[in-house]
Amino acid sequence: GMRGIQLQWKDIRVARAYPEVLPNLPAGRQQIILGRYLPEGKDLKGTLRVTGTAEGRAVAVEAPVAFSGAEEGNSFIPRFWARLHLDHLLAQGRSPEIKEKVIALSEDYQIITPYTSFLVLESDADRERFGVKKRMRMRGGEEFFAEGRAAAKEDLARQQMLLAKTW
């Protein structure tokens, strides 16, 4: 196992990695660390240096790190990171500045917090009926349902035209 674990990134600019303080790690266990890095418009390569103590001795391990095609198939990671960042912000207290940051991040990533909630209405007509202003955009869902609705209307119109033809 390792104690007092510290991470040092070389050649990759990393910010807001969570957990900020790494726990002691028993032998054979792993720790997930989520952070943000500065994409520089190219594949990034660098080194991650992990230091700590194991069995009372100082230990340092270096591993190559490559972020190539990092956006592909990882759409869940930004939201996962945002949840950890929100937890970090909420732990800092209830000042107006913190509250503002929490609300903005919550709305950006669509995560419920003590300061936000979500009301799901099925259509613009429902929003008008209840006087609710649309502030959020459902990720990919609205486009999916709009396409389905348009296809269904088109199919219905085609079927009705075929029926009218047989009269």
C-alpha positions in Angstrom: 0.0 0.0 0.0 0.9 3.6 -0.3 0.6 6.6 1.9 0.9 10.4 1.3 0.3 10.0 -2.4 1.1 13.0 -4.6 0.7 13.4 -8.3 3.0 15.5 -10.6 2.2 16.0 -14.3 4.9 16.7 -16.8 4.2 18.2 -20.2 0.4 18.2 -19.7 -1.3 21.2 -17.9 -3.8 19.7 -15.5 -6.2 21.6 -13.2 -8.9 20.8 -10.7 -8.2 17.2 -10.2 -10.3 15.3 -7.7 -10.0 14.0 -5.1 -7.7 16.9 -4.2 -6.1 15.0 -1.3 -5.5 11.4 -2.3 -6.3 8.7 0.3 -3.9 6.1 1.5 -4.1 3.3 -1.0 -4.1 -0.4 0.2 -2.0 -2.8 -1.9 -3.9 -4.2 -4.9 -6.4 -1.3 -4.9 -6.8 1.5 -7.4 -7.9 5.2 -7.2 -9.8 7.0 -9.8 -8.7 10.6 -10.4 -10.7 13.0 -12.5 -9.3 16.3 -13.6 -9.3 18.8 -16.4 -6.4 19.3 -18.8 -5.8 22.0 -21.3 -6.3 20.6 -24.8 -3.9 22.2 -27.1 -5.5 21.1 -30.4 -3.3 18.1 -30.7 -2.8 14.7 -29.0 -1.0 15.2 -25.7 1.8 13.2 -24.3 3.4 13.5 -21.0 4.4 11.8 -17.8 2.6 11.2 -14.5 4.9 10.9 -11.5 3.3 9.3 -8.4 5.1 9.7 -5.2 4.4 8.5 -1.6 5.6 6.1 1.0 5.3 2.3 1.0 6.4 0.2 4.0 8.1 3.3 5.4 10.2 4.0 2.3 9.9 6.8 -0.2 8.5 5.6 -3.5 8.3 7.3 -6.9 6.8 5.8 -10.0 6.6 7.4 -13.4 4.2 6.4 -16.2 3.7 7.7 -19.7 0.4 9.4 -20.3 -1.2 10.0 -23.7 -4.5 11.8 -24.4 -5.2 11.0 -28.1 -8.7 11.2 -29.4 -9.7 12.0 -25.8 -13.2 13.2 -26.8 -14.1 10.0 -28.5 -16.5 7.7 -26.5 -16.0 9.6 -23.3 -19.0 11.9 -23.1 -19.8 10.8 -19.6 -16.4 12.0 -18.2 -17.1 15.8 -18.2 -20.3 15.3 -16.3 -18.6 13.0 -13.8 -15.9 15.6 -13.3 -18.5 18.3 -12.9 -20.2 16.3 -10.1 -16.9 16.1 -8.2 -16.2 19.8 -8.8 -19.7 20.7 -7.5 -19.1 18.6 -4.4 -15.8 20.6 -3.9 -17.6 23.9 -4.3 -20.5 22.9 -2.0 -17.9 22.0 0.7 -16.6 25.6 0.6 -19.7 27.1 2.2 -22.8 29.1 1.2 -21.4 32.4 0.1 -23.2 34.2 -2.8 -20.1 33.7 -5.0 -20.0 29.9 -4.4 -23.8 29.7 -4.8 -23.5 31.5 -8.2 -20.8 29.1 -9.3 -22.7 26.1 -8.2 -25.9 27.1 -10.0 -24.0 27.9 -13.2 -22.1 24.6 -13.2 -25.2 22.7 -12.3 -27.1 24.3 -15.3 -24.2 23.7 -17.7 -23.9 20.0 -16.8 -27.5 19.4 -15.8 -26.8 18.1 -12.3 -29.2 18.7 -9.4 -27.8 20.5 -6.4 -29.2 22.0 -3.2 -29.7 25.3 -5.2 -31.2 23.8 -8.4 -33.9 21.4 -9.5 -35.3 20.2 -12.8 -38.8 20.1 -14.1 -39.4 17.9 -17.1 -42.2 19.0 -19.4 -42.9 17.1 -22.6 -43.6 20.0 -24.9 -43.5 23.8 -25.5 -47.2 23.8 -25.1 -46.8 22.5 -21.5 -44.2 25.1 -20.8 -46.6 27.8 -21.9 -49.5 26.3 -20.0 -47.6 26.3 -16.7 -45.7 29.5 -17.4 -42.3 27.8 -17.2 -39.3 29.4 -19.1 -37.1 26.8 -20.7 -33.5 27.3 -19.3 -32.0 23.9 -20.0 -31.4 21.9 -23.1 -31.6 18.2 -22.9 -28.4 16.7 -24.3 -29.2 15.0 -27.5 -32.7 14.1 -26.3 -34.6 17.0 -27.8 -33.1 16.4 -31.2 -33.8 12.7 -31.0 -37.5 13.3 -30.1 -37.9 16.1 -32.6 -36.6 13.8 -35.3 -38.9 11.0 -34.2 -41.9 13.4 -34.1 -41.1 14.7 -37.6 -40.7 11.2 -38.9 -44.0 10.1 -37.3 -45.9 13.1 -38.8 -44.4 12.4 -42.2 -45.3 8.7 -42.0 -48.8 9.5 -40.9 -49.3 12.0 -43.7 -48.0 9.4 -46.2 -50.4 6.8 -44.9 -53.3 9.3 -45.1 -52.4 10.1 -48.7 -52.4 6.4 -49.6 -55.8 6.0 -47.9 -57.2 9.0 -49.7 -56.0 7.5 -53.0 -58.1 4.4 -52.4 -61.4 6.4 -51.9 
